[in-house]
């Protein structure tokens, strides 16, 4: 069995994810880019992301890296808990 065939299918994470208080809104775009707003600060963080199974690796445009995991429809991104909008 090859490595790729053993891996689970990558999760579709495209869309807007938001914290319960609405303060943080993370848009995961279909082109592998993300745009995160914090409060009234639009595009506070931007960068690229890749999905492997249910795991997300982020690379901010400044070079900062972060990770996230989707479990039961909830995105756990470092210390944040985000739910899909809509």
Secondary structure, 3 states (H helix, E strand, C coil): CCHHHHCCCCCCCCEEEEECCCCEEEEECCCCEEEEEECCEEEEEEEEEEEECCEEEEEECCCCEEEEEEECCEEEECCEEEEECC
